[in-house]
Amino acid sequence: MSLWYKQPEDITYQDIDAFCLQQHPEGMRLDYKLDVPTHLAKLVAAFANTLGGIIIFGVEADKTANK
């Protein structure tokens, strides 16, 4: 099952690992962050004020493929 359809409290580490291995590209509803950014409140507010989405911390996106 995809992270897009799970309740946050039901998501496990294995779910996140499998999701990242699928190499979904970053976009309006998905963002990968290696570290917690100093502008975290703005990032969360931007997601909350649009379509929502998923922010995954501890993962660095490939700069060329944006995955």
Secondary structure, 3 states (H helix, E strand, C coil): CCHHHCCHHHCCHHHHHHHHHCCCCCECCEEEECCCCCCHHHHHHHHHCCCCCEEEECCCCCCCCCC
